[in-house]
Amino acid sequence: MRLRKIFAAALLLLSVGTAMAQQMPPIPVDKNVKIGHLDNGLTYYIRHNSYPEHVASFYIAQKVGSINENDDQRGLAHLLEHLAFNGTEHFKDNTLQNYLQSIGVEYGRNLNAYTSVDKTVYYFTDVPTARVSAVDSCMLILKDWSNGISLTTKAIEDERDVVHNEYRMRMVGQQLMLERALPKLYQGEKYGYRLPIGLMSVIDGCKPETLRAYYRKWYRPDNQAIIVVGDVDVNHIEGKIKELFSGIKVPKDAAKVIPVPVADNDTAIYVVDKNKEQQYDIINIMMKNETTPDSLKGTLPYLLEGYLKNVATSMLNARFSEMAREADCPFLQGGSDIGNYLVSCTKDAFSVLGVAKPGKVKEAYAALMREAKRVHDFGFTASEYQRAKDEFMSHVDKTYENRAKMKNEQFTTQYVDHFISNEPIPSVEDETQIYKMVVPRLSVDVVNSAVKQLICTTDTNLVSMVFMHEAEGAVYPTEQELADIVKQVRSEKLEAYVDNVKQEPLMAQVPKAGKIKKTEENKQLGFKKLTLSNGAKVIIKKTDFKDDEIQFAASANIGYAAYQNDPINAQNASAVWGLSGLGEFSSNDLEKALAGKQCGVDFSFSTFRHGLSGTTTPKDLETMMQLVYLNMTNVTKDQKAFDNMKNTYTTVLANKSNNPGLVYQDSVQSTLYLGSKLARIPEASDIQSIDYDACLEMWHQLYSNAKDFTFYFVGNYDEKVLLPLIEQYIASLPNQGMKIKIKNQPMPCATGKVSNVFTKAMENPQSQAREMWFAKMPYTQKSSVLADMAARLLEMKYLRSIREELSAAYSAGANYGVFFDVNNKVQVTINGMAQLNPEKADVAIPCFFKGMDEVIAKVDADDLQKVKEILLKQAGVDEKTNGYWIQTLGMFDLHKVDDYSNYKNLVKSIDGAQISDFLKNVILKSGNHVEVIMKGEKNK
């Protein structure tokens, strides 16, 4: 409320806004969304959106979550969410999932749900809408989720173990400490006992009727919203909603969803905890404050609160980033947030967070508190605010320019938040107009006044969490020591922050332009290939997928496989290049100089190739081109940033043996690549041996000759603007640099049958298994499609057998990989994987092989049709993105394979016999099979 009053007062001071502020006008609701309400309380949102074409997204949001559970129901909201996929009135057992797959909806990617403390949301996205009958069936699914989930005893019994498997996967390290801490952090209030994952004792012991009673009590039209966005007939959808949902009755004595308040704390709350699987020490200092009531979120001051939170955290995060580069800074990373207090929506908090250097927890805690106090005492500077404001408005402009090409999920997520908590949903046009009218007139003094109200100067509403790595001989701060630090920092007299900014342009002098010597046009794929005077090649393709987006890439033929005699430097070289300075600008100077610019360029360094990538807008295209030029010609040392990177990596990796996920990932890589350090997760000691000069020497070898590169530009550019910039900044790149004497060398790789089975102790034991079959072959579009389809068929098998029938995993799946080797052949890999209940691992792992045998023996015709529908639908979505075309043009130019033109016809033509033959006579015939199994056991 204090922030609201500050912004209301600020509006009164604006010459254009006096009357507006006095009347507190509502934020206009976007007219392009149809919002309606049925007599039984159901709310619906329908919007026609034709980007991408011919698909839509379907959601049902519930205003209930784990906070609505009783003490003996902890976890039932989450269990219920699982069971929505295991049988409904019109879709028995698993036929709901099967039906959606049959029309092109991919499980996991397009079909999913989530349960939080205050809401439960189900959705399926990118649903093909050409057939009205399919759209109507999707509406029937939403109706079933509303009040037709079957909740059979068998389904409930089968799903209990699946929830256990999810608990094993999620409740590790930091999450376990949070679960222990919540009761104290909420002073014994209900929020302290309502993590959505719940209690496994409740999951195991609840009677089916108890769950059904919870469902009947809370899943009602007055707590639900139907959201449909996409290429649909709005009137038809509205008619179906009225037809399907109007008859659902709400009991007269229905329980009300009542917000659960969070009390202030008069004295500070400190929590210090430790865990062996926590890799590093983290600090979270929170200062609780009142949240804006839902009833007041529809007015202008609330929109400006969002602006305040954005710019304030942006400015403070920039300070923390700058501080972390200093050698004497006690934290590796720092950050800030203004939002919900932990898991509750009825209390907000201003938070500062950090990752402490080893042995520096108390010093890091003091430094974070000190910077919060500095903001309270002095505020932010005018130059800091200008950068944050420019960056914010640059994003506003980009959104406005792309307003006609917004994806469905950009709307559906807004409508969920509007329904659950009355978040405003103005049109992009109205929101942009408001910001352009008001933001330029909001001074840094207004922002500083507002932020000052959020920062505690007393123990009231101060809350601190310190979660640490548990190790033998380690010393942990006490709660009293933290309290003493707070008292000490509050007594200090600080100096105001000084913002040092370079005023020079990125490039003091532009290079002498080169020339475009040759232009070739490919009409089939719609691109032009330019040959430049320095020998570089450029491929350009104009699109209108996004009105304000241009994607860029550059690629050349040497990768880290050429540096196998120097694996640690090669493995980390691209990270070192990326944190370095450019010209006269350090990495910190560069961040400040690029504020308000929607562009960036990153290095890429893969096994056999190196290059650059980036994204920009037409407005900032020249800035990106300058970054490309500088990244190719003038990378300079930034020792502070380099030292911070080494310290961060070392801290994270020092305890990697305590992280089961990292141990398993490292074991997979080590097994596949015969222990090569280029493929493995490095040791902390390896990081300390990274040589900055050696990494820069690699950069000089690889990037100093433009003739080695092909550059790609895809997006909504103006060719009359782009071509001169290509001549100015790419054709001018040197082509007489150091001649590369190194060559890619084959990576060591396992062959034949290899098995690595080991045991790992952990707090919540879970096993992991991966079965990998692979073969080398020439690359063709058909081999890639066959591998993709085979993996999807196997995943369907594994989900049914390992998850549904055995309840042995939260998820089980398969995927494929196509990896080009040094000789431009590819290794095609089929992977089966799952995180398993250790008690069921021995019966689950054979399912990987059984599924392979079954697909080879005979491909299920229904499954194959589902795979085809998914691939054809997804192809229609993907081909309308610039990223797809960057990849497709790269494949065509480098490997002379057109992955676009015949793709859909090829998918349609593949039959089961071809897939079976591919698996049997190509993949399995190679004799290459690697398995890596980690058996989980309880920590002793």
Secondary structure, DSSP 8 states (H G I E B T S, - for coil): -HHHHHHHHHHHHSTTTHHHHHH--B----TTSEEEE-TTS-EEEEEE--SSTTEEEEEEEES--GGG--GGGTTHHHHHHHHTTS-BSSS-TTHHHHHHHHTT--BTTTEEEEE-SS-EEEEEEEEE-S-HHHHHHHHHHHHHHHH-B---HHHHHHHHHHHHHHHHHH-STHHHHHHHHHHHHTTT-GGGG--TT--HHHHHH--HHHHHHHHHHH--GGGEEEEEEESS-HHHHHHHHHHHHTT----TT------------SS-EEEEEEETT--S-EEEEEEEE----GGGTTBHHHHHHHHHHHHHHHHHHHHHHHHHTSTT-SEEEEEEEEEESTT-SS-EEEEEEEEE-TT-HHHHHHHHHHHHHHHHHH---HHHHHHHHHHHHHHHHHHHHTGGG--HHHHHHHHHHHHHH------HHHHHHHHHHHGGG--HHHHHHHHHTTS-SSSTTEEEEEEEE--TT-----HHHHHHHHHHHHH------------S-S-SS------EEEEEEETTTTEEEEEETTS-EEEEEE--SSTT-EEEEEEES--GGGGTTSHHHHHHHHHHHHHSEETTB-HHHHHHHTTT--EEEEEEE-SS-EEEEEEE-GGGHHHHHHHHHHHHH-EE--HHHHHHHHHHHHHHHHTGGG-HHHHHHHHHHHHHTTT-TTTS---HHHHHT--HHHHHHHHHHHHS-GGG-EEEEEES--HHHHHHHHHHHTTTS-SSS--------------SEEEEEEEEEESS--EEEEEEEEEEE---HHHHHHHHHHHHHHHHHHIIIIIIIT--EEEEEEEEEEEE-TTS-EEEEEEEEEEE-TTTHHHHTHHHHHHHHHHHH---HHHHHHHHHHHHHHHHHHTTSHHHHHHHHHHHHHH---SSTTHHHHHHH--HHHHHHHIIIIIGGG-EEEEEEEEEEE--
